[in-house]
Amino acid sequence: MSAAAQYAYLHARVSALASGLSQEGDFHTLLEDTLDEPTILARIGLNVAPGITLEQTLFNRLLADVQILVRPTSGGARDLLIHWVRRHELSNLKAMIRGRLIGRTSAEIREELIDLGPFSVLPVAELLQSEDVLEMLRRLETTPYGEVARQARAAFEARNEWLAVDAAIDRHYYAGLSSRARALSASDQQYLRPLLGAILDRINLLWLLRYRFVYQLAPAHTYYLLVPAGGHLTGDPLRALVGMGSMEEVIRALPAPLYSIVEGAVTLTEVEDRMVCELVRRAETVLNRAVFSVARAFAYLVLRTYQLQRIHILLRGKQLRLSKTLITDTVSCPRSVHHV
């Protein structure tokens, strides 16, 4: 089957959904708006149900989009799109583990969890019956997350610290994202490769800087915790970077395409903001140029996720009465997301 025949309906659905992506001016309008939160959300097509948190309301919008996009897909393409949303379930898992570590009740932990609807596979009730973290991870080994459970349990038993578990879960997720992309056709990978490379380079650079210069981990330990794939940051270049002695030294030694993005950044937050904006630009390019490819649907989900995160930051900032300048600086990128 040709790519056009395989993805014709998906291509049409992505185009329809992409027409609803916000323009930069929309965020400035929301920032200036003095209406209450439910009214603001209604203006952007999000209705708040009684008892539903802002986080769940925003996630439900993403969940609805994923349900639309997976309907006309199958096999590896469907698996990739679902895997993107499953990172929220792994966030639920981390919330349960962290809650057990600090002695929170099951009811308190449940309040933090996001409902993934039909894409949820975590046995939450069973996991929350666990007495401690190791029992929780052993219970998890009989689920589709068995591999990550074994990796996390080995990390926790070796170091008995939250960071080891957190890193093992994240590493498993992004390695799975990379392997799912590699399993697709060459035509799909043509556009997916640079977008996935941008995602993994961002993750590896941020983790490298955080583990080495915030948590003060050794170079070898840091390298072990990074994702064994990426665009520019992989293999020998990555090994060289983890051995450097400061954030400034790492930035100066980055491959030219990445150095041009983060040149002059002096804080981890600045690096993260610039890498996110680069990811947005990459996703925009795929959305606008890819045709009859699952890469286009994936790029849309990346952009939708980013925009929902911006809305969350904006509304929380308004609730906390933060200055408009601070909110704008937090959510702005040099270039807006375009309609298709």
FENQUI-V23250 format. One record per residue. N is the residue number from 1. RES is the residue in three letters. PHI is phi in degrees with one decimal (999 if undefined). D_FIRST is the distance of its C-alpha to the first C-alpha in whole Angstrom. Layout:
N,RES,PHI,D_FIRST  N,RES,PHI,D_FIRST
//
This chain:
1,MET,999,0  2,SER,-70.7,4  3,ALA,-60.8,7  4,ALA,-61.7,8  5,ALA,-69.6,6  6,GLN,-67.9,6  7,TYR,-114.9,10  8,ALA,-58.9,11  9,TYR,-67.5,14  10,LEU,-59.6,15  11,HIS,-58.2,15  12,ALA,-67.3,18  13,ARG,-65.9,19  14,VAL,-62.9,20  15,SER,-59.5,22  16,ALA,-66.0,24  17,LEU,-68.5,25  18,ALA,-64.0,26  19,SER,-65.3,28  20,GLY,-95.3,30  21,LEU,-66.0,31  22,SER,-75.0,34  23,GLN,-89.9,36  24,GLU,-57.5,39  25,GLY,-62.0,41  26,ASP,-62.7,40  27,PHE,-68.9,42  28,HIS,-67.2,45  29,THR,-64.1,45  30,LEU,-62.6,45  31,LEU,-64.5,47  32,GLU,-81.7,50  33,ASP,-66.4,49  34,THR,-102.7,52  35,LEU,-72.1,51  36,ASP,-74.6,50  37,GLU,-58.9,47  38,PRO,-57.5,46  39,THR,-67.7,46  40,ILE,-62.1,45  41,LEU,-64.2,42  42,ALA,-62.2,41  43,ARG,-65.2,41  44,ILE,-106.0,38  45,GLY,82.4,37  46,LEU,-118.2,38  47,ASN,-100.3,40  48,VAL,-92.6,42  49,ALA,-84.0,43  50,PRO,-56.2,46  51,GLY,80.4,47  52,ILE,-97.9,43  53,THR,-71.5,44  54,LEU,-60.1,42  55,GLU,-59.6,40  56,GLN,-69.3,38  57,THR,-60.6,38  58,LEU,-67.2,36  59,PHE,-65.8,34  60,ASN,-59.9,33  61,ARG,-65.0,32  62,LEU,-64.7,29  63,LEU,-60.8,29  64,ALA,-62.8,28  65,ASP,-65.4,25  66,VAL,-61.7,24  67,GLN,-60.5,23  68,ILE,-65.7,22  69,LEU,-79.2,19  70,VAL,-81.4,18  71,ARG,-58.1,18  72,PRO,-90.4,14  73,THR,-113.1,13  74,SER,-153.7,13  75,GLY,57.6,14  76,GLY,-64.1,15  77,ALA,-63.6,14  78,ARG,-64.4,17  79,ASP,-60.5,19  80,LEU,-63.3,20  81,LEU,-64.7,20  82,ILE,-68.1,23  83,HIS,-61.4,24  84,TRP,-58.4,25  85,VAL,-79.4,27  86,ARG,-68.8,29  87,ARG,-63.4,31  88,HIS,-71.7,33  89,GLU,-71.1,34  90,LEU,-68.6,35  91,SER,-64.3,37  92,ASN,-61.2,38  93,LEU,-60.0,39  94,LYS,-64.3,41  95,ALA,-64.9,43  96,MET,-69.1,44  97,ILE,-65.1,45  98,ARG,-61.8,47  99,GLY,-62.8,48  100,ARG,-65.3,50  101,LEU,-62.4,51  102,ILE,-100.8,53  103,GLY,79.9,54  104,ARG,-77.2,53  105,THR,-76.4,53  106,SER,-61.3,49  107,ALA,-64.0,50  108,GLU,-65.4,50  109,ILE,-65.9,47  110,ARG,-57.5,45  111,GLU,-63.5,46  112,GLU,-88.6,44  113,LEU,-81.7,41  114,ILE,-99.1,38  115,ASP,-84.3,36  116,LEU,-90.6,32  117,GLY,56.6,32  118,PRO,-68.5,29  119,PHE,-96.5,28  120,SER,-83.1,31  121,VAL,-126.5,32  122,LEU,-70.5,35  123,PRO,-81.2,38  124,VAL,-57.0,40  125,ALA,-58.5,43  126,GLU,-66.2,43  127,LEU,-64.6,43  128,LEU,-73.7,46  129,GLN,-79.8,48  130,SER,-66.1,48  131,GLU,-77.9,52  132,ASP,-149.0,50  133,VAL,-64.2,48  134,LEU,-63.6,47  135,GLU,-65.7,47  136,MET,-60.6,44  137,LEU,-68.4,42  138,ARG,-65.6,43  139,ARG,-62.2,42  140,LEU,-68.4,39  141,GLU,-65.7,38  142,THR,-93.5,37  143,THR,-108.1,34  144,PRO,-59.4,31  145,TYR,-96.9,33  146,GLY,-57.9,35  147,GLU,-65.4,34  148,VAL,-67.0,35  149,ALA,-63.9,38  150,ARG,-66.7,39  151,GLN,-65.1,39  152,ALA,-67.4,41  153,ARG,-65.9,43  154,ALA,-62.7,44  155,ALA,-66.2,44  156,PHE,-70.3,47  157,GLU,-65.9,49  158,ALA,-74.2,49  159,ARG,-121.8,50  160,ASN,52.2,51  161,GLU,-142.0,50  162,TRP,-64.0,47  163,LEU,-56.0,46  164,ALA,-63.1,45  165,VAL,-69.5,43  166,ASP,-57.0,41  167,ALA,-66.3,40  168,ALA,-64.1,39  169,ILE,-66.5,37  170,ASP,-64.8,35  171,ARG,-61.7,35  172,HIS,-61.7,32  173,TYR,-62.3,31  174,TYR,-72.3,30  175,ALA,-64.4,29  176,GLY,-67.3,26  177,LEU,-62.7,25  178,SER,-64.4,25  179,SER,-66.6,23  180,ARG,-67.9,20  181,ALA,-66.6,19  182,ARG,-66.9,20  183,ALA,-81.1,17  184,LEU,-85.0,14  185,SER,-67.4,12  186,ALA,-61.0,14  187,SER,-67.3,13  188,ASP,-68.5,14  189,GLN,-68.5,17  190,GLN,-54.2,18  191,TYR,-96.4,19  192,LEU,-69.8,20  193,ARG,-56.0,22  194,PRO,-67.4,25  195,LEU,-70.5,25  196,LEU,-63.8,25  197,GLY,-59.4,28  198,ALA,-65.6,30  199,ILE,-62.9,30  200,LEU,-73.4,31  201,ASP,-62.9,33  202,ARG,-60.3,35  203,ILE,-62.2,35  204,ASN,-64.4,37  205,LEU,-67.1,39  206,LEU,-64.8,40  207,TRP,-64.7,41  208,LEU,-56.8,42  209,LEU,-65.2,45  210,ARG,-69.7,46  211,TYR,-66.6,46  212,ARG,-77.6,48  213,PHE,-113.1,50  214,VAL,-104.8,51  215,TYR,-88.9,50  216,GLN,59.1,52  217,LEU,-77.8,50  218,ALA,-69.2,50  219,PRO,-54.6,48  220,ALA,-64.1,46  221,HIS,-65.6,46  222,THR,-60.5,44  223,TYR,-60.8,42  224,TYR,-62.4,41  225,LEU,-82.8,40  226,LEU,-81.9,38  227,VAL,-78.5,34  228,PRO,-78.6,33  229,ALA,-164.2,30  230,GLY,165.6,30  231,GLY,-88.5,30  232,HIS,-100.8,33  233,LEU,-103.6,35  234,THR,-160.6,34  235,GLY,59.3,36  236,ASP,-60.4,39  237,PRO,-58.1,40  238,LEU,-70.3,39  239,ARG,-61.5,42  240,ALA,-66.1,44  241,LEU,-67.0,44  242,VAL,-68.5,45  243,GLY,-86.1,48  244,MET,-81.4,49  245,GLY,-95.8,52  246,SER,-156.6,52  247,MET,-61.9,49  248,GLU,-60.6,50  249,GLU,-65.6,50  250,VAL,-61.8,46  251,ILE,-62.3,45  252,ARG,-63.6,47  253,ALA,-93.7,45  254,LEU,-65.7,42  255,PRO,-54.4,39  256,ALA,-50.7,40  257,PRO,-60.5,37  258,LEU,-81.4,38  259,TYR,-60.4,41  260,SER,-64.0,41  261,ILE,-82.6,40  262,VAL,-108.5,42  263,GLU,-53.7,45  264,GLY,89.2,49  265,ALA,-67.0,47  266,VAL,-119.1,50  267,THR,-129.6,49  268,LEU,-63.0,46  269,THR,-63.5,45  270,GLU,-62.2,45  271,VAL,-61.0,43  272,GLU,-62.6,41  273,ASP,-60.6,41  274,ARG,-69.2,40  275,MET,-69.5,37  276,VAL,-63.9,36  277,CYS,-63.9,36  278,GLU,-65.8,34  279,LEU,-61.6,31  280,VAL,-60.9,31  281,ARG,-62.6,31  282,ARG,-63.4,28  283,ALA,-65.6,26  284,GLU,-58.4,27  285,THR,-61.3,26  286,VAL,-64.5,22  287,LEU,-60.6,22  288,ASN,-84.1,24  289,ARG,-110.8,21  290,ALA,-71.2,18  291,VAL,-130.3,15  292,PHE,49.2,12  293,SER,-147.7,13  294,VAL,-65.2,14  295,ALA,-59.1,17  296,ARG,-67.2,18  297,ALA,-65.6,19  298,PHE,-64.7,21  299,ALA,-61.1,23  300,TYR,-60.4,24  301,LEU,-64.2,25  302,VAL,-61.1,27  303,LEU,-68.1,29  304,ARG,-63.2,29  305,THR,-59.7,31  306,TYR,-62.5,33  307,GLN,-66.8,34  308,LEU,-66.4,35  309,GLN,-63.9,37  310,ARG,-63.4,39  311,ILE,-62.4,40  312,HIS,-61.7,41  313,ILE,-61.9,43  314,LEU,-61.6,44  315,LEU,-69.1,46  316,ARG,-65.0,47  317,GLY,-61.6,49  318,LYS,-66.4,50  319,GLN,-61.7,51  320,LEU,-84.6,53  321,ARG,59.1,55  322,LEU,-72.6,53  323,SER,-66.7,54  324,LYS,-62.5,52  325,THR,-63.1,52  326,LEU,-65.2,51  327,ILE,-62.6,48  328,THR,-61.2,46  329,ASP,-62.4,47  330,THR,-73.7,45  331,VAL,-106.7,42  332,SER,-89.6,42  333,CYS,-121.3,39  334,PRO,-61.0,40  335,ARG,-133.5,37  336,SER,-81.0,36  337,VAL,-83.9,32  338,HIS,-96.3,31  339,HIS,-72.1,29  340,VAL,-113.8,26
//
